[in-house]
Amino acid sequence: MGRHDTYQKIILFCLSLLLYHNILKNVDGLACNWGTQASHPLPPNIVVKLLRENGFNKVKLFEADPGALRALGKSGIQVMVGIPNDLLATMASTVANAELWVQQNVSQYISLYGTDIRYVAVGNEPFLKTYKDRFIRSTYPALQNVQAALVKAGLGRQVKVTVPLNADVYESGDGLPSSGDFRSDIKTLMVSIVRFLADSVSPITFNIYPFLSLNADPNFPREYAFFPNGSSNGGAKPVVDGSISYTNVFDANFDTLVSALEKNGFDANKIEIIVGEVGWPTDGDQNANPGMAQRFNQGLLNRILHGQGTPRRRTAPEVYIFSLVDEDAKSIDPGKFERHWGIFSYDGAVKYPLSLGNGRQLAPAKGVRYQAREWCVLSYQAAGNAGAVLATSASYACQNADCTSLGPGSSCAALDPAANASYAFNMYFQKMDHRRGSCDFNNLGVLTKIDPSSGSCRFPIEIDTSRHEMLKPPPRKSAAPEANWSMVVAVAAGMVIGWTVFFT
């Protein structure tokens, strides 16, 4: 054997080792949405640790949150950063506006912090019917201008644009996936956007919500919202579409999109498709509870970990779980469940067990600091005779704090009127950071150090955001990227093994 042949084999061996390393990394990686609409958000550095410890290597932000983007720097996590809908008109008006946004929210974090930004999401579900065409004219021009700005900044190959769209942009007249097409009122616009993204080698992004399908229609077959378990379809009656039998709404919905693409001249297998949001909430509605969320999300994770596609598109899409943590400051339209989509609670606590593959289980956040262990509840003396004053005080508390866990179908539905008032008082007290007077309520409130939580109803203590260190900006100079030590070790190991095999 010649020395040249030996060198070639060593190189091939090392490349194979690295390829195997990357394949494992891709299979094990998970993606999720990180929303920050919370009165007391988890500190970004703790969230990044939470992501890494649970195997999430991709994350989607709904806006360019500075703290999150700084914390994600050199974390090994790929980032999709969003442009909110209310900025679409600005982005659409001139390329200069898009260039400024890219410089401030993309280029800066890549160069100064090493944040691995891969996508810019232009808008979020801008064509929802409930928006009544508000963003119809601005979305496509904004998309074009942001793409042009990325190219001008020298990021055209590194960072791609996309538009996260709700699944209501396509439809099926007879309910079968094979009849899918884009919504008639936006069909021409959708074709233009898809063609632009395809020409730019950028992905199309769609959000799919089986929970909303179930929740909106009392006649929707419950089992059809979940994924089959092994050889069983869980009791769902299949939807037969030609030679294909659909046993869950996720597959049927996704393949309706595939049909819409094909009907308009696109090859769905040559277009990168991202599922930008999919998940299940745990509170605020009778269909939103930890048991149903655990069942749905475990089925979803199993599909992701096994790289499972759909009947009409075998290639598995990239899927971003919605969402990472609960957000108590979100709008409650279309329901109170909107604040409870997290697989983790507001403080990073695990809500229900999830297997992440390779024997890993969902692990909670570490290093969270809380406010003092103290609750505000209704005074025992006032519980029996407060009347209208109590109702007014409780109503005031819920208008200024999150009471979405109260009411029918929610985790605190079993509370009596007095306990309801205590819950409301405490949520206000916690949101106000235990400030003096925030547990008064016309002398109806009283402080206690005994946890009033009962059954499934948790009386939370908020995060003490003042006690967490803030990340400081680095010096304003470019720095060489950190070495990828896992790669270095892999290369070294490969070389050692190679020399051992070929020279002994």
VOGU-3710 file (C-alpha; in Angstrom, 3 decimals, decimal comma):
1> mgrhdtyqki> 0,000/0,000/0,000  1,376/3,420/-0,996  1,722/6,289/1,412  -0,568/8,403/-0,847  -3,330/5,801/-0,557  -2,847/5,732/3,204  -3,273/9,512/3,461  -6,448/9,315/1,354  -7,932/6,672/3,634  -7,067/8,679/6,735
11> ilfclsllly> -8,784/11,745/5,280  -11,854/9,726/4,239  -12,023/8,157/7,681  -11,891/11,538/9,412  -14,529/12,980/7,090  -16,774/10,004/7,763  -16,336/10,503/11,495  -17,247/14,177/11,223  -20,227/13,420/9,000  -21,471/10,870/11,501
21> hnilknvdgl> -21,022/13,436/14,278  -23,100/15,994/12,353  -25,805/13,467/11,515  -26,204/12,613/15,181  -26,281/16,282/16,055  -29,028/16,979/13,500  -31,137/14,006/14,551  -30,930/14,940/18,209  -31,607/18,655/17,659  -34,980/20,174/18,457
31> acnwgtqash> -36,508/23,552/17,617  -38,944/25,712/19,557  -40,504/29,153/19,854  -39,285/31,449/22,623  -41,874/34,093/23,423  -41,026/36,976/25,746  -44,454/38,530/26,477  -44,270/38,007/30,219  -44,505/40,385/33,152  -41,542/38,630/34,790
41> plppnivvkl> -39,662/36,824/32,008  -37,048/34,212/32,708  -33,593/35,808/32,376  -32,224/35,151/28,865  -29,043/33,431/30,084  -31,157/30,928/32,052  -33,389/30,318/29,021  -30,373/29,613/26,807  -29,075/27,087/29,355  -32,553/25,550/29,466
51> lrengfnkvk> -32,564/25,216/25,679  -29,128/23,636/25,527  -29,680/21,219/28,397  -32,850/19,942/26,731  -31,319/19,488/23,285  -32,868/22,471/21,489  -30,448/23,733/18,846  -32,869/25,989/16,977  -35,099/28,738/18,324  -37,562/31,224/16,866
61> lfeadpgalr> -37,983/34,707/18,368  -41,053/36,762/17,525  -39,087/39,994/17,664  -35,478/41,099/17,926  -35,286/41,000/21,706  -31,826/42,372/22,640  -31,388/40,276/25,775  -32,320/37,062/24,001  -30,102/37,770/20,990  -27,130/38,587/23,207
71> algksgiqvm> -27,602/35,470/25,341  -27,822/33,295/22,233  -24,416/34,515/21,077  -21,907/31,637/20,655  -24,444/29,235/22,175  -24,506/26,795/19,268  -28,209/27,553/18,797  -29,487/28,648/15,383  -31,892/31,583/15,480  -34,919/32,741/13,507
81> vgipndllat> -35,607/36,358/14,441  -38,991/37,940/13,715  -40,182/41,299/12,447  -43,587/42,081/14,065  -46,575/42,845/11,847  -46,707/46,455/12,985  -43,323/47,031/11,318  -44,320/45,583/7,942  -45,448/48,915/6,510  -42,149/50,500/7,552
91> mastvanael> -40,131/47,674/5,988  -42,231/47,883/2,822  -41,916/51,647/2,378  -38,187/51,818/1,529  -35,200/49,505/1,260  -33,327/51,942/3,522  -35,666/51,128/6,409  -35,048/47,420/5,902  -31,295/48,025/5,741  -31,370/49,887/9,050
101> wvqqnvsqyi> -33,370/47,109/10,698  -30,992/44,433/9,390  -27,963/46,393/10,569  -29,373/46,901/14,077  -31,003/43,503/14,597  -29,051/41,021/12,484  -25,586/42,235/11,442  -24,792/43,691/14,865  -25,567/40,492/16,780  -23,737/38,286/14,309
111> slygtdiryv> -20,569/40,405/14,330  -20,438/41,524/17,977  -21,957/38,556/19,794  -21,545/35,618/17,435  -25,301/35,004/17,386  -26,044/32,361/14,752  -28,982/34,024/12,990  -30,180/31,872/10,082  -33,616/33,278/9,258  -35,551/36,521/9,405
121> avgnepflkt> -39,295/35,947/9,779  -41,016/38,867/8,055  -44,308/39,273/9,911  -46,299/36,655/11,796  -49,455/35,186/10,256  -50,142/38,501/8,432  -52,919/37,058/6,252  -55,161/35,885/9,078  -58,786/36,538/8,160  -59,265/38,335/11,482
131> ykdrfirsty> -56,810/41,040/10,340  -59,245/41,986/7,545  -56,538/42,501/4,869  -54,599/44,952/7,029  -51,206/43,533/5,988  -52,061/42,308/2,489  -50,279/45,128/0,659  -47,213/45,452/2,879  -46,073/41,858/3,483  -44,618/41,006/0,065
141> palqnvqaal> -42,799/44,340/-0,449  -41,417/44,056/3,098  -40,181/40,558/2,310  -38,448/41,774/-0,854  -36,837/44,737/0,900  -35,538/42,678/3,823  -34,064/40,154/1,395  -32,356/42,984/-0,510  -31,034/44,407/2,759  -29,552/41,056/3,771
151> vkaglgrqvk> -27,806/40,761/0,392  -26,404/44,285/0,696  -25,106/43,478/4,182  -23,259/40,467/2,778  -25,580/38,031/4,556  -27,609/36,793/1,590  -26,266/33,249/1,801  -26,056/32,984/5,571  -29,441/34,448/6,512  -32,657/33,567/4,672
161> vtvplnadvy> -36,044/35,284/4,743  -39,420/33,662/5,305  -43,008/34,587/6,248  -44,694/32,498/8,983  -48,259/31,970/7,783  -51,307/30,458/9,414  -52,692/27,320/7,812  -55,819/29,278/6,871  -53,998/30,595/3,771  -54,882/27,292/2,083
171> esgdglpssg> -58,129/25,340/2,066  -59,930/22,319/0,681  -63,452/22,516/-0,686  -64,359/18,902/0,171  -62,087/18,519/3,182  -59,672/16,156/1,434  -55,964/17,038/1,293  -55,764/16,281/-2,433  -58,236/19,133/-3,094  -56,059/21,707/-1,354
181> dfrsdiktlm> -55,416/25,109/-2,892  -54,490/28,578/-1,717  -57,316/30,763/-0,456  -58,991/32,404/-3,426  -58,702/35,979/-2,106  -54,908/35,748/-1,727  -54,029/33,066/-4,279  -52,101/35,351/-6,661  -50,214/36,898/-3,747  -49,364/33,508/-2,236
191> vsivrflads> -48,022/32,208/-5,552  -45,825/35,308/-5,872  -44,468/34,903/-2,336  -43,754/31,185/-2,734  -42,011/31,781/-6,060  -39,916/34,587/-4,570  -38,858/32,405/-1,640  -38,081/29,459/-3,904  -35,978/31,656/-6,201  -34,149/32,998/-3,117
201> vspitfniyp> -33,558/29,423/-1,859  -35,504/30,422/1,249  -38,067/28,341/3,156  -41,809/28,755/3,361  -43,185/28,629/6,905  -46,642/27,544/8,052  -48,209/27,194/11,495  -50,438/24,188/12,160  -52,669/23,940/15,242  -54,645/20,701/15,763
211> flslnadpnf> -55,717/22,093/19,158  -57,515/24,994/17,489  -59,209/22,610/15,037  -60,545/20,596/17,951  -61,446/23,597/20,070  -63,293/25,508/17,355  -65,601/22,687/16,257  -67,686/20,713/18,806  -68,141/17,992/16,170  -64,426/17,620/15,428
221> preyaffpng> -63,335/14,004/16,131  -61,204/14,246/19,262  -58,810/11,402/18,461  -58,070/12,873/15,035  -56,271/15,768/16,740  -53,597/13,434/18,126  -50,897/11,312/16,537  -51,215/7,539/16,180  -49,392/5,505/18,803  -47,532/2,616/17,197
231> ssnggakpvv> -49,815/0,494/15,017  -52,941/1,999/16,575  -54,502/5,231/15,371  -55,833/5,910/18,853  -59,415/5,368/17,788  -59,560/8,073/15,124  -61,692/7,239/12,117  -59,404/7,623/9,086  -60,085/10,232/6,429  -59,711/8,331/3,159
241> dgsisytnvf> -58,320/10,352/0,271  -57,811/8,069/-2,712  -55,168/5,519/-1,729  -54,196/7,428/1,437  -55,849/7,062/4,838  -55,197/10,002/7,157  -55,342/9,268/10,878  -54,453/12,702/12,223  -55,160/16,314/11,316  -51,479/17,330/11,235
251> danfdtlvsa> -50,718/15,058/8,278  -53,941/16,013/6,512  -53,331/19,721/7,029  -49,711/19,557/5,851  -50,632/17,553/2,759  -53,348/20,085/1,934  -50,463/22,567/1,669  -48,546/20,118/-0,540  -51,551/19,931/-2,869  -51,867/23,717/-2,927
261> lekngfdank> -48,230/24,023/-3,964  -48,545/21,391/-6,674  -51,747/22,876/-8,071  -49,883/26,127/-8,603  -46,918/24,641/-10,427  -44,456/24,038/-7,575  -42,601/20,840/-6,767  -43,259/20,464/-3,031  -40,299/18,122/-2,673  -37,902/20,822/-3,875
271> ieiivgevgw> -39,180/23,550/-1,548  -38,002/23,776/2,035  -41,055/23,784/4,293  -40,872/24,796/7,951  -43,668/24,216/10,451  -43,172/27,393/12,445  -45,583/26,679/15,289  -47,311/23,534/16,528  -48,154/22,515/20,085  -50,838/22,173/22,763
281> ptdgdqnanp> -51,740/24,446/25,738  -52,197/23,292/29,317  -54,705/25,664/30,902  -57,510/28,145/30,294  -59,919/25,779/28,524  -61,503/22,359/28,936  -59,367/20,970/26,085  -56,211/22,597/27,442  -54,686/20,462/30,197  -51,339/18,790/30,926
291> gmaqrfnqgl> -52,600/15,316/30,021  -53,713/16,249/26,524  -50,645/18,437/26,007  -48,332/15,604/27,063  -50,035/13,191/24,681  -49,873/15,550/21,718  -46,361/16,868/22,258  -44,866/13,438/22,936  -46,369/12,211/19,689  -44,975/15,274/17,926
301> lnrilhgqgt> -41,509/14,766/19,437  -41,490/11,110/18,396  -42,141/12,162/14,801  -39,403/14,794/14,907  -36,843/12,452/16,444  -37,579/9,760/13,837  -37,551/12,214/10,927  -41,090/11,262/9,909  -42,731/13,000/6,975  -46,329/12,868/5,751
311> prrrtapevy> -48,018/10,568/3,219  -47,502/13,037/0,365  -44,099/14,374/1,420  -41,820/11,787/2,943  -39,122/14,327/3,764  -39,679/15,524/7,316  -40,173/19,284/7,688  -38,292/21,337/10,239  -40,711/21,753/13,164  -40,671/24,469/15,848
321> ifslvdedak> -42,593/23,452/18,962  -44,910/26,104/20,341  -43,820/27,053/22,832  -41,002/27,019/25,354  -42,521/28,881/28,345  -45,876/30,391/29,344  -46,420/34,120/28,734  -48,758/35,923/31,133  -48,792/39,173/29,120  -50,057/37,732/25,839
331> sidpgkferh> -53,421/38,680/24,400  -56,202/36,231/25,306  -57,647/36,307/21,798  -58,930/33,755/20,801  -58,955/32,291/24,321  -57,442/32,233/27,802  -55,324/29,257/26,727  -53,114/31,666/24,752  -51,025/32,275/27,877  -50,390/28,569/28,549
341> wgifsydgav> -48,710/27,030/25,474  -45,335/26,421/27,144  -43,894/22,973/27,710  -42,406/24,747/30,736  -44,174/26,983/33,248  -43,372/30,690/33,449  -40,399/29,882/35,702  -38,969/27,004/33,679  -40,566/24,272/35,798  -41,510/21,082/33,932
351> kyplslgngr> -45,279/20,813/33,473  -45,403/17,160/32,409  -42,864/14,476/31,462  -41,540/14,374/27,904  -39,032/11,918/26,483  -36,508/13,713/24,272  -34,882/10,588/22,853  -31,662/8,775/23,771  -32,984/8,288/27,303  -33,238/12,028/27,977
361> qlapakgvry> -36,165/13,531/29,851  -37,321/17,131/29,922  -35,286/18,967/32,588  -36,251/22,192/34,433  -34,484/25,536/34,424  -31,756/26,046/36,991  -30,699/29,106/38,948  -34,108/30,837/39,003  -34,489/33,344/41,839  -37,929/34,063/43,244
371> qarewcvlsy> -39,544/36,827/45,246  -40,064/36,223/48,973  -42,077/33,141/49,874  -45,243/35,074/50,654  -48,775/35,112/49,266  -51,680/37,566/49,393  -55,057/35,984/50,163  -58,536/36,994/51,269  -58,757/37,665/54,975  -60,657/34,957/56,848
381> qaagnagavl> -62,644/37,580/58,710  -63,730/39,260/55,455  -64,620/36,100/53,538  -68,190/35,891/54,750  -69,479/39,438/54,503  -67,511/41,386/51,910  -70,204/41,247/49,191  -69,941/43,731/46,327  -66,702/45,209/47,629  -65,037/41,790/47,336
391> atsasyacqn> -66,318/41,283/43,789  -65,056/44,724/42,760  -61,634/44,142/44,317  -61,208/40,721/42,714  -62,277/42,117/39,357  -59,730/44,910/39,653  -56,985/42,408/40,449  -57,817/40,295/37,397  -57,930/43,326/35,119  -54,327/44,056/36,069
401> adctslgpgs> -52,911/40,548/36,453  -53,279/37,107/34,879  -56,357/35,197/36,067  -56,632/32,856/33,067  -56,342/29,803/35,333  -59,744/30,644/36,845  -63,061/29,635/35,332  -64,658/26,511/33,784  -62,244/23,974/32,364  -59,189/25,628/33,908
411> scaaldpaan> -56,775/24,372/36,564  -58,430/26,461/39,297  -62,030/25,748/38,305  -62,743/23,916/41,580  -62,109/26,964/43,801  -64,995/28,464/45,747  -65,721/32,236/45,499  -63,490/33,069/48,459  -60,569/31,082/47,053  -61,161/32,706/43,657
421> asyafnmyfq> -60,704/36,089/45,293  -57,548/34,878/47,017  -56,142/33,690/43,695  -56,885/37,052/42,070  -55,364/38,957/44,986  -52,199/36,888/44,857  -51,718/37,245/41,102  -51,899/41,025/41,454  -49,588/40,981/44,495  -46,999/38,902/42,637
431> kmdhrrgscd> -47,159/41,023/39,499  -46,632/44,156/41,598  -43,453/42,616/43,100  -44,897/42,504/46,643  -44,982/46,302/46,818  -46,425/47,969/49,870  -50,195/48,359/49,525  -50,517/45,733/46,774  -52,260/43,361/49,195  -54,735/45,864/50,633
441> fnnlgvltki> -57,905/45,562/48,543  -60,006/47,694/50,891  -58,629/45,813/53,913  -59,771/42,485/52,447  -56,305/41,096/51,741  -53,845/39,586/54,167  -50,312/38,215/53,771  -49,505/34,579/54,541  -46,422/32,393/54,400  -48,524/29,222/54,024
451> dpssgscrfp> -48,846/28,142/50,391  -52,566/28,299/49,506  -52,181/26,083/46,409  -54,741/23,297/46,230  -54,918/20,300/43,896  -54,207/21,337/40,318  -54,493/25,031/41,236  -51,079/26,569/41,817  -50,703/29,922/43,564  -47,399/31,040/42,038
461> ieidtsrhem> -44,597/33,171/43,410  -43,126/35,356/40,692  -39,542/35,488/39,485  -37,453/38,196/41,116  -36,057/39,740/37,940  -34,079/42,329/39,924  -31,813/39,639/41,385  -30,650/38,188/38,078  -27,529/39,501/36,425  -27,951/41,197/33,073
471> lkppprksaa> -25,665/40,293/30,207  -23,288/43,115/29,365  -22,382/43,998/25,780  -18,905/42,848/24,760  -16,188/45,290/23,669  -16,950/46,755/20,259  -14,386/44,820/18,308  -14,523/41,772/16,135  -13,255/38,587/17,658  -12,288/35,316/16,108
481> peanwsmvva> -15,001/32,700/16,499  -14,552/30,246/19,310  -13,169/26,902/18,314  -15,718/24,128/17,955  -14,027/21,785/20,399  -16,325/18,875/19,648  -15,127/19,039/16,066  -11,476/19,340/17,145  -11,816/16,279/19,347  -13,531/14,363/16,542
491> vaagmvigwt> -10,774/15,219/14,085  -8,059/14,305/16,581  -9,744/11,038/17,402  -10,113/10,224/13,738  -6,447/10,929/13,041  -5,276/8,826/15,967  -7,455/5,901/14,932  -6,404/6,299/11,334  -2,680/6,288/12,109  -3,163/3,326/14,418
501> vfft> -4,997/1,294/11,768  -2,712/2,049/8,871  0,717/2,144/10,529  0,614/-0,844/12,868
//
